[in-house]
Amino acid sequence: MIELLKKRKLRKQLKEHLHAARHARHMREDIAEPKDLEALRTAEAAVREIRQTGEGNVEEALERISIAANKVYPSSNNSGMRENVEVIIVALAAAMAIRAFFFQPFKIPTNSMQPTLNGITTEAQAEAGFFDRQPIKFVKWLLTGESFQIVRAKESGYLQLAKETNDLLYLNIGNSTHKISKLKFDLSQLDGRKHYNKGDVILANMAIAGDHILVNKMKYNFMWPERGDISVFDTRNIDHDQVRADTFYIKRMVGLSGEKIQIQDRRIVADGEVISDPPTFEKIATDPAYDGGHRNAGLLATAEDAIQLADGKYLMCGDNTRPGMSLDGRFFGGVPREDFQGPAIFVYWPFREHWGRVR
């Protein structure tokens, strides 16, 4: 029994040294000295022969292969750690390749696709509840995307607007500036006429993360875009003073290449025909949750207005086209096919009503 265990241990040692030698040779084959590579191959052959025949000086063979491997790929004593680092690097490279060529995550910040998909929303809540304190708060956010947000006055005084960007408000009270996210707070709570004492609540509510989606980046390389697709596209070629050129939008495809698109009685009309296929368009037009269909605005301000799409361009609109809710193709026209990232296929977070396949 003892002899059997010794043989098993010996075979394991030989196998591990062969693996380390092959790894060293593969990693440095293009830059190592030819004589060192030849010495390593010779040492490998000796170890393989011992494994096959069970005969030979094991200690000498192991020493030779270790020295040869170390010459080709130094610091072999740290090979275990090095291999782990290499595995991590390869895994990261594979993840980046998948992101670049196959599937890419995006988050939805605004509510132009409600109720199909949610951007960041808020719910009224004046004080933190039991589940809004750490560490439970983190678990709640991880599962539901809900996070209680509160801003208190740093000094006493009246509220004054200092600066505004697309996403942020900078409010001054006294000599202190308060940075406010437009997406995470219900700004209707702000009261510039009120005098705030230090520590008073300026804004408080529950912020709910927007849907995080996976986009199929491969589909449009092999298939034509289809009407009804909920797709992500680059805004770099959109000429509109309210559209940033360095971001991505997500909208539903309502008009195809070469079509003449109108909105009549809150329905999409393509080349004179009311669109009811796929059935989503009928649902948008009739389901109260969608607020009664597509609304006239922008370039499609009246029923007679039309957008003639050029070849290779597609018209994208939000599902929620109430005034101020969706800056979409009604205002900036068609989107070139080459600017599409692909259709949304899955909501992977948060684990709420939209989790799962995008419909």
N, C-alpha and C positions, 0 to 999 in steps of 0.2 A: 504493500500500500504506500509506504513512504517513498519507494523507488518510483512509483507511478506519479506521485505528486511532484517529485523532483523533475521528472521528464516533462510534465505539463508546464511547470514553471520555466524550464529551459526553452521549450517551444515558444512560450509567450515572449520571453526575452528576445529570442531570435527574430520573431515576427515584428516586435516593436522597433528593433534596430534596423530592420529592413525597411519598415515604413518611414522611419526618420531619414534614412539614406535616400530613398526615392524622393521624398519631399525636398530634401536639400538639393538634389540633382535637378529636379523640375523647376525649382525656384531660381537657380543660378546657372542653368545650363548655357545661357547665352553670353554670360560674362565671366564665368570661372575659367581658370587656367586649364587647358586640355589635359595636361599631365595629372592634375588633381582629379579631374573627372574620370580619367582612365583608372586611377588608383581606387577611386570609389566604386567603379563598376567591378573591378577585380575583387574588392572586399565583399561586395554584395554577392558575387558568384560563389565565393567561399562559404558565406553564411547560408546561402540557399542549398549548397551541397550538404552541409552538416544537417540542415533541417530534413533533407530527403533521405540521407543515409544513416543519420544518427551517429556518424563517426567523425573524429577530428578534434582538434584542440579548441574548445568552445571559448575559453577565456581569451586566447590569443586572437581568434576571429572577431570577437566582439570589440576588443580593443582596437584592432585594425580598422574596422568599419566606423567606429566612433571617431578616430583620428582623421580618417579620410573625409567623413561627412562634415567635421568641424572645419577642415581646410576649405571645402567648397562653400559651406554656409556657416560662418563662425557663430559662436555663442550657442552651441547646441544644448548646453545645460538649461537654457531658458526656452527650449523648443516648445514645451507645453503652453507656456504663456503666449509665446509668439504665434503659435497656431491658433489659439483662441482669438487673438487680435485679428489675425488674418481672416478667420471665419466671420467675425463681426464686420470687417471691412467688406468682405464679399456679400454678406447679407444686406448691408446698407446699399451697396452698389446695385444689387438686384432689386431692392425696394425702389431705388431712384429710377431704375430702368422701367419697372412696372408703372411707376407714376408718370414717367415721361411718355411711354408708348402704349400703355394698356388702360389703366384705371387711375383716375386722379380725384382726390377729395376736394370738395369746395364747401364753403359755408354760405348760407343765405342770410344776409343782413337785414333786408327790407321785406315789406309785406306785399309786394306787387303780385305774388303768386298765391295769395290766400284765396280760398281756404285749402287749395291743393297742397301747398307747401308754406311753412311759416318762416318769416324772418324773426328778428328779435322782437319780442312783445313784452308788455308790462301789465301787471295787475296791481290794483290798489292794495297797499298794506302799509300801515303807519309805523308799526313797531316790529322788531325781530321776534319771531316765535321760538318755541322750544327747538325746532329742527333747523333754525337759522343761526345756530351757534356752533363753533368748531368743537370737536371734529365731525359732528353729525352734518353740519352744513356742507362739508365737502362731499360726503356720501350722497346727500340729497341732490347736489348739483351734478354729480357723476351719473346718477340714474335718470334724473328728470330734466336737467338743464336749468333748474330754478335756483336763483341766487338773490337773496335780499340785499338791496342796495340802499345806502343812506348817505346823505351829505349834510354835515352840520356847519354852522357858521364858525369860522376861526376867530372872528372878531365881532364886535358890535357895530351896527351901522345899517345903512340902506343898500339895497342890491343895485348894482350897476353892471351893464354889459360892457366888457372890456374888448372882447374879440370873438369872432365867430368863424369857424371853418365848416367844411362839409359835414364833419362828424362830431365836432366839439363846440361847446360854449365855454368861454372864459368869463366868469363873473367875479366882480370885485365887491368886497364888503370891507370898508376901511382900507387898510393897506395890504389886505390878503386877497389872493386870487384863488378861485375855486374852479377846477377843471371838470366840466360836466359832459358826459357822453350823451349825445342826442338820442342814441338808440336804446340806452339802458334806463332812461328816465322818462316819466310822463311830465313834459315841460309845462303842462297847463297848471301845475302846482305852483309855479313861480309867481311871486307877487312883489313887484318892484316898489310898491307903495308901503310895504310893511317894514317896520324897523325890527331887525334881528338882533337879539342879544347873543353874545358868545355862547356856543353850545346849542343854540336853537336848530331845529331841523329845517333845512331848506327844501330838500327833496327826499322822499322815501317811497319805495315801491318794490315789488317783486319783479325782477327781470328774468325772462325766460329765453334761453338761447334759441337762435334760429336753427332750422333743420340743417344738418350736415350730410351732404350727399356724395355718392360716388358717380363719376362720369365715365362712360365708355368711350375712350379716346380712339378706339379702333374702328368703330362702326362706320363712320362716314368716309373711311378710306376704301371701303368695299361696297357700301350701299348709299343710295341717294337719301338725303334727308326727307322725312315724311311729315305731312301735315299732322299736327297734334303732338309732335315730339316736344318734350320739355328739355331745352338745350342750353348749354353754357356757351357764350361767345365772348371773344375779345373785343374791347371797345376802341382799339387803336385807330380804326378807319372811320369811326363815327364822327361826323362834323356837326356838333351841337354844343352850344356854350355851357350847358348844364351837365354834359356827360364827360367824365374824366377819361382821359385817353390811356390810363395805366391800370385799368381794372377789368373785371369780368361781370357780365350780366347773365341772369338766367330768366328766360321767358318761354312762352309756348309758340311754336311755329304755326302761324295762321295763313301765311301766303307763300306760295312756291314760285320758283324761278319762272319769269316771263308772264306771270299772272297780273291782272288788273284787280286790285283789292279795294272794296268799299265796306262801310259799316252802315247798314240800313235796319232800322227798328231793332238796334242792339244785336244784330247778327252779322257775322262775317259773310261777305258776298265776294266770290271769286269769278271773274269773267262773266258776271251777270247771274250766277247761280248761288243760292243760299247754301252755305256749308253746314251740313248736319252729320258728316262722316269725317273722322271717327265720332262716335256718340258723345264724346266729351263736349263737343261744341253745342249739341242740343241741351246737354246738362247745364252748361254755362249760361245758356240763353233762358232756361226755364227754372232752374233751382234757385230759390231765394237766398241760399247761402252764398251764391255768386253775385248777388245784388243785381240780378236782371240782365246779365249779358254784357257785351262790349259797348262802350260808350263812344260817341263821336267826340273827337278832340284833335288839336294840332292840325296835321295835314289832312285829316279826315274829319273836319269840323262839322260837315253837313252830310246828308245822305248822297248828295251829288258828287262830293269830293272823291277822288280816287288816287291811289298810288300805283303807278305802273312799274312793276319790278323788272329790272334788267336781267339778262341771262346770268345765272350764277349768284343771284341775290335772293334773300328770303326775308319775309316780314315776320317780326317777333313781337308779340304782345303779352302783357301780363294777364293773368286770369282775373285780377281785381283792377278794373279800369275806372274806378271812381276818380273824380278830380283829385289830383295831387298824390295818387297812390302808385301810379306806374308811369315812369318816364320810359316809353317804349317806341316801337316802330311807328306809331301814329305821329310821333314828333320828329324822329330822325330817319325814317325810311328803311330801306332794305339793308341787310347785313351780308357781306360777301361770304361765300361758302368756306373760303380758306381761313376765315376768322373763327370758325366753330371749333370748340374743343370736343364736343360730342353730346349725346343725350344723357340725361340723368337716369340712373337705373335703380338706385337704392339709397334710402335714408338710413345711415348707420348710427346716428346719434342726434338728439337724445332719444331715450326709450319712451316715447310718447305716442300720440295717436297716429303719427305719420311714419313710424318706424316700419321699415320693410320696403318692398318693391314700389318704385314710383309708378303711379298709374295716370 
